[in-house]
Amino acid sequence: ISPNSEQLATGAWDTYLKIWSASLDVNDSYEPQHKKLKALKSHLPTRTPIHTLKGHKENIVSVEWIESQLICTASMDHTIKLWDVELGGLQNEIVAEKAFLGASWSNLSRAIIACSADRHIRLYDPRSNEGSICKMVFTSHSLWVSAITWFRTDENLFLSGNYDQCVKLWDSRCPKAPLY
């Protein structure tokens, strides 16, 4: 959901990032008139996206609104993309060796934490202009890490979950071992 709660962003197996109106009003759904009439007749509103952005080659596994006009997506195509919604195009791209299974943006640390089809969690700084964009690697899980999220109230803490049926609490200042 956008910061102003006016739009939604979705990504799926079809590889498209879609931007939708969050309005509950059928008349505000950005549809051609003939589709609106058909939807009203069936009593089920049909929506079409405001924007459809193409760029990923595999399914999108994570979508997160970062700022009013910036969205972060992670995909099985080994990329994390930052999208400029206003311009309708790609602003930045992070390419990795493994398929991404999830990503989370921290408004506090301004960093992306991502999990891949391996045992590692990686911290990326998309603002980095020198050296590697991957700033840290966290390893403790025994199988693929499948879920990741930053704490909303602490710039250093995040949670990871994976196929070894463990959830771990991490501090980004200590990559050697999780807190729990």
PyMOL commands that set and color helices and strands:
alter all, ss='L'
color gray80, all
select helices_A, chain A and resi 26-28+33-42
alter helices_A, ss='H'
color red, helices_A
select strands_A, chain A and resi 7-11+16-21+51-54+60-67+70-75+79-84+89-95+100-106+111-116+120-124+134-139+145-150+157-162+167-171
alter strands_A, ss='S'
color yellow, strands_A
deselect
rebuild
show_as cartoon
